[in-house]
Amino acid sequence: MKIDVRFLVSLLLCGGLALLPPSGGSVQAASSAKAYFAGGCFWCMEEAFEKVEGVTAVMSGYMGGTVPNPTYEQVSAGRTGHAESVEVVYDPARVSYQKLLEAFWHNVDPLTPNAQFCDHGTQYRSVIFYGNDDEKRLAEESKRAIEQSKRFNQPIVTELIAASAFYAAEEYHQDFYKKNPIRYKFYKHNCGRPQRLEDLWGKS
């Protein structure tokens, strides 16, 4: 029986209370744009993208499924088709979409289907959700560049699919790595994420 470490941590954090309903969408300024990615644990992807200069906000949520307004409990059980995802709000004058793609690739395991590190299931698959034809082209080019580099002797299984409805995760998930650093570091280390990323991409 697989134990969802993050779900247990979430229950401890919330004292076993029922999950809160998803919060509303994020607000962005006229000079900003949004990009969407899935790379396993959205706590970890928030941390990764918030370190990128030019990124102004990152929200954890769910994308790619069929159930409206899903809860974490539903998504983590694999019942909705969604992947844990992040909405990245960024200033195109300060950071390009290509830079976001670079940050994405170096924070995921692109070789393992329907899993990321210790988290298994389609809800943890890695995905680039492109929002338009330009993003699709850039995503395809970035994937092709990695394949042509011959860095890996296995195929890249990260999905490139059109963005769909994004649902914000429950409030306690937002900026979890900042609000709960001890619990977060415990999860991240025990999940093997830093070790696997170093094996794949080298030291950051």
Contacts in CASP RR format, 6 or more apart in sequence:
PFRMAT RR
TARGET T0000
AUTHOR 0000-0000-0000
METHOD contacts of the structure
MODEL  1
MKIDVRFLVSLLLCGGLALLPPSGGSVQAASSAKAYFAGGCFWCMEEAFE
KVEGVTAVMSGYMGGTVPNPTYEQVSAGRTGHAESVEVVYDPARVSYQKL
LEAFWHNVDPLTPNAQFCDHGTQYRSVIFYGNDDEKRLAEESKRAIEQSK
RFNQPIVTELIAASAFYAAEEYHQDFYKKNPIRYKFYKHNCGRPQRLEDL
WGKS
2 120 0 8 1.000
4 76 0 8 1.000
4 119 0 8 1.000
5 118 0 8 1.000
5 187 0 8 1.000
5 190 0 8 1.000
5 191 0 8 1.000
6 41 0 8 1.000
6 43 0 8 1.000
6 76 0 8 1.000
6 119 0 8 1.000
6 187 0 8 1.000
7 72 0 8 1.000
7 73 0 8 1.000
7 76 0 8 1.000
9 180 0 8 1.000
9 183 0 8 1.000
9 186 0 8 1.000
9 187 0 8 1.000
10 72 0 8 1.000
10 172 0 8 1.000
10 173 0 8 1.000
12 183 0 8 1.000
13 172 0 8 1.000
13 180 0 8 1.000
13 183 0 8 1.000
14 172 0 8 1.000
19 71 0 8 1.000
19 72 0 8 1.000
19 73 0 8 1.000
19 170 0 8 1.000
20 170 0 8 1.000
20 171 0 8 1.000
20 172 0 8 1.000
21 69 0 8 1.000
21 71 0 8 1.000
21 170 0 8 1.000
22 61 0 8 1.000
22 69 0 8 1.000
22 70 0 8 1.000
22 71 0 8 1.000
22 167 0 8 1.000
22 168 0 8 1.000
22 169 0 8 1.000
22 170 0 8 1.000
23 168 0 8 1.000
23 170 0 8 1.000
23 171 0 8 1.000
23 174 0 8 1.000
24 168 0 8 1.000
25 59 0 8 1.000
25 87 0 8 1.000
25 166 0 8 1.000
25 168 0 8 1.000
26 57 0 8 1.000
26 59 0 8 1.000
26 87 0 8 1.000
26 89 0 8 1.000
26 168 0 8 1.000
28 34 0 8 1.000
28 56 0 8 1.000
28 57 0 8 1.000
28 89 0 8 1.000
29 56 0 8 1.000
31 91 0 8 1.000
31 92 0 8 1.000
31 93 0 8 1.000
32 56 0 8 1.000
32 89 0 8 1.000
32 90 0 8 1.000
32 91 0 8 1.000
32 92 0 8 1.000
33 89 0 8 1.000
33 90 0 8 1.000
33 91 0 8 1.000
33 92 0 8 1.000
33 97 0 8 1.000
34 87 0 8 1.000
34 88 0 8 1.000
34 89 0 8 1.000
34 90 0 8 1.000
35 87 0 8 1.000
35 88 0 8 1.000
35 90 0 8 1.000
35 97 0 8 1.000
35 100 0 8 1.000
35 131 0 8 1.000
35 135 0 8 1.000
36 63 0 8 1.000
36 85 0 8 1.000
36 86 0 8 1.000
36 87 0 8 1.000
36 88 0 8 1.000
36 129 0 8 1.000
36 131 0 8 1.000
36 163 0 8 1.000
36 166 0 8 1.000
37 45 0 8 1.000
37 49 0 8 1.000
37 85 0 8 1.000
37 86 0 8 1.000
37 88 0 8 1.000
37 100 0 8 1.000
37 104 0 8 1.000
37 127 0 8 1.000
37 128 0 8 1.000
37 129 0 8 1.000
38 45 0 8 1.000
38 63 0 8 1.000
38 83 0 8 1.000
38 84 0 8 1.000
38 85 0 8 1.000
38 86 0 8 1.000
38 125 0 8 1.000
38 126 0 8 1.000
38 127 0 8 1.000
38 129 0 8 1.000
39 45 0 8 1.000
39 83 0 8 1.000
39 84 0 8 1.000
39 85 0 8 1.000
39 104 0 8 1.000
39 107 0 8 1.000
39 108 0 8 1.000
39 116 0 8 1.000
39 124 0 8 1.000
39 125 0 8 1.000
39 126 0 8 1.000
39 127 0 8 1.000
40 83 0 8 1.000
40 84 0 8 1.000
40 108 0 8 1.000
40 116 0 8 1.000
40 117 0 8 1.000
40 119 0 8 1.000
40 124 0 8 1.000
40 125 0 8 1.000
40 126 0 8 1.000
41 84 0 8 1.000
41 116 0 8 1.000
41 117 0 8 1.000
41 119 0 8 1.000
41 124 0 8 1.000
41 187 0 8 1.000
41 188 0 8 1.000
41 191 0 8 1.000
41 193 0 8 1.000
42 60 0 8 1.000
42 61 0 8 1.000
42 84 0 8 1.000
42 85 0 8 1.000
42 86 0 8 1.000
42 169 0 8 1.000
42 173 0 8 1.000
43 60 0 8 1.000
43 173 0 8 1.000
43 176 0 8 1.000
43 177 0 8 1.000
43 184 0 8 1.000
43 187 0 8 1.000
43 188 0 8 1.000
44 107 0 8 1.000
44 177 0 8 1.000
44 188 0 8 1.000
44 193 0 8 1.000
45 58 0 8 1.000
45 60 0 8 1.000
45 84 0 8 1.000
45 85 0 8 1.000
45 86 0 8 1.000
45 107 0 8 1.000
46 58 0 8 1.000
46 59 0 8 1.000
46 60 0 8 1.000
46 86 0 8 1.000
46 174 0 8 1.000
46 175 0 8 1.000
46 176 0 8 1.000
46 177 0 8 1.000
47 177 0 8 1.000
48 103 0 8 1.000
48 107 0 8 1.000
49 55 0 8 1.000
49 58 0 8 1.000
49 86 0 8 1.000
49 88 0 8 1.000
49 100 0 8 1.000
49 103 0 8 1.000
50 58 0 8 1.000
51 103 0 8 1.000
52 90 0 8 1.000
52 95 0 8 1.000
52 99 0 8 1.000
52 100 0 8 1.000
52 103 0 8 1.000
53 94 0 8 1.000
53 95 0 8 1.000
54 90 0 8 1.000
54 91 0 8 1.000
54 94 0 8 1.000
54 95 0 8 1.000
55 88 0 8 1.000
55 89 0 8 1.000
55 90 0 8 1.000
55 91 0 8 1.000
55 95 0 8 1.000
55 100 0 8 1.000
56 89 0 8 1.000
56 90 0 8 1.000
56 91 0 8 1.000
57 88 0 8 1.000
57 89 0 8 1.000
58 86 0 8 1.000
58 87 0 8 1.000
58 88 0 8 1.000
58 89 0 8 1.000
59 86 0 8 1.000
59 87 0 8 1.000
59 89 0 8 1.000
59 168 0 8 1.000
59 169 0 8 1.000
59 174 0 8 1.000
60 84 0 8 1.000
60 85 0 8 1.000
60 86 0 8 1.000
60 168 0 8 1.000
60 169 0 8 1.000
60 173 0 8 1.000
60 174 0 8 1.000
60 176 0 8 1.000
61 84 0 8 1.000
61 85 0 8 1.000
61 86 0 8 1.000
61 87 0 8 1.000
61 166 0 8 1.000
61 167 0 8 1.000
61 168 0 8 1.000
61 169 0 8 1.000
61 173 0 8 1.000
62 70 0 8 1.000
62 75 0 8 1.000
62 80 0 8 1.000
62 82 0 8 1.000
62 83 0 8 1.000
62 84 0 8 1.000
62 85 0 8 1.000
62 166 0 8 1.000
62 167 0 8 1.000
62 169 0 8 1.000
63 82 0 8 1.000
63 83 0 8 1.000
63 85 0 8 1.000
63 127 0 8 1.000
63 129 0 8 1.000
63 163 0 8 1.000
63 164 0 8 1.000
63 165 0 8 1.000
63 166 0 8 1.000
63 167 0 8 1.000
64 81 0 8 1.000
64 82 0 8 1.000
64 83 0 8 1.000
64 85 0 8 1.000
64 127 0 8 1.000
64 129 0 8 1.000
64 161 0 8 1.000
64 164 0 8 1.000
64 165 0 8 1.000
65 80 0 8 1.000
65 81 0 8 1.000
65 82 0 8 1.000
65 83 0 8 1.000
65 164 0 8 1.000
66 80 0 8 1.000
66 81 0 8 1.000
67 74 0 8 1.000
67 79 0 8 1.000
67 80 0 8 1.000
67 81 0 8 1.000
67 82 0 8 1.000
68 165 0 8 1.000
68 167 0 8 1.000
69 167 0 8 1.000
70 80 0 8 1.000
70 82 0 8 1.000
70 167 0 8 1.000
71 170 0 8 1.000
72 169 0 8 1.000
72 170 0 8 1.000
72 173 0 8 1.000
74 80 0 8 1.000
75 81 0 8 1.000
75 82 0 8 1.000
75 84 0 8 1.000
75 123 0 8 1.000
76 123 0 8 1.000
78 121 0 8 1.000
78 122 0 8 1.000
78 123 0 8 1.000
80 123 0 8 1.000
81 122 0 8 1.000
81 123 0 8 1.000
82 123 0 8 1.000
82 167 0 8 1.000
83 122 0 8 1.000
83 123 0 8 1.000
83 124 0 8 1.000
83 125 0 8 1.000
83 127 0 8 1.000
84 123 0 8 1.000
84 124 0 8 1.000
84 169 0 8 1.000
85 127 0 8 1.000
85 129 0 8 1.000
85 166 0 8 1.000
87 166 0 8 1.000
87 168 0 8 1.000
88 100 0 8 1.000
90 100 0 8 1.000
97 134 0 8 1.000
97 135 0 8 1.000
97 138 0 8 1.000
98 138 0 8 1.000
98 142 0 8 1.000
101 128 0 8 1.000
101 138 0 8 1.000
101 139 0 8 1.000
101 142 0 8 1.000
102 142 0 8 1.000
104 128 0 8 1.000
105 142 0 8 1.000
105 146 0 8 1.000
105 158 0 8 1.000
105 201 0 8 1.000
106 197 0 8 1.000
106 201 0 8 1.000
106 204 0 8 1.000
107 197 0 8 1.000
108 116 0 8 1.000
108 126 0 8 1.000
108 158 0 8 1.000
109 115 0 8 1.000
109 116 0 8 1.000
109 117 0 8 1.000
109 126 0 8 1.000
109 196 0 8 1.000
109 197 0 8 1.000
109 200 0 8 1.000
110 126 0 8 1.000
110 146 0 8 1.000
110 152 0 8 1.000
110 156 0 8 1.000
110 157 0 8 1.000
110 158 0 8 1.000
110 200 0 8 1.000
111 152 0 8 1.000
111 154 0 8 1.000
111 155 0 8 1.000
111 156 0 8 1.000
111 157 0 8 1.000
111 200 0 8 1.000
112 157 0 8 1.000
113 125 0 8 1.000
113 157 0 8 1.000
114 120 0 8 1.000
114 121 0 8 1.000
114 122 0 8 1.000
114 124 0 8 1.000
114 125 0 8 1.000
115 121 0 8 1.000
115 124 0 8 1.000
115 125 0 8 1.000
116 124 0 8 1.000
116 125 0 8 1.000
116 126 0 8 1.000
116 193 0 8 1.000
117 191 0 8 1.000
117 192 0 8 1.000
117 193 0 8 1.000
117 196 0 8 1.000
118 190 0 8 1.000
118 191 0 8 1.000
118 192 0 8 1.000
118 193 0 8 1.000
119 191 0 8 1.000
125 159 0 8 1.000
126 157 0 8 1.000
126 158 0 8 1.000
126 159 0 8 1.000
127 158 0 8 1.000
127 159 0 8 1.000
127 160 0 8 1.000
127 161 0 8 1.000
128 139 0 8 1.000
128 143 0 8 1.000
128 158 0 8 1.000
128 159 0 8 1.000
128 160 0 8 1.000
128 161 0 8 1.000
129 161 0 8 1.000
129 162 0 8 1.000
129 163 0 8 1.000
129 164 0 8 1.000
130 136 0 8 1.000
130 138 0 8 1.000
130 139 0 8 1.000
130 160 0 8 1.000
130 161 0 8 1.000
130 162 0 8 1.000
130 163 0 8 1.000
131 162 0 8 1.000
131 163 0 8 1.000
136 160 0 8 1.000
136 162 0 8 1.000
139 160 0 8 1.000
140 160 0 8 1.000
143 156 0 8 1.000
143 158 0 8 1.000
143 160 0 8 1.000
146 152 0 8 1.000
146 156 0 8 1.000
147 155 0 8 1.000
147 156 0 8 1.000
152 200 0 8 1.000
168 174 0 8 1.000
172 179 0 8 1.000
176 183 0 8 1.000
176 184 0 8 1.000
177 184 0 8 1.000
188 194 0 8 1.000
197 204 0 8 1.000
198 204 0 8 1.000
END
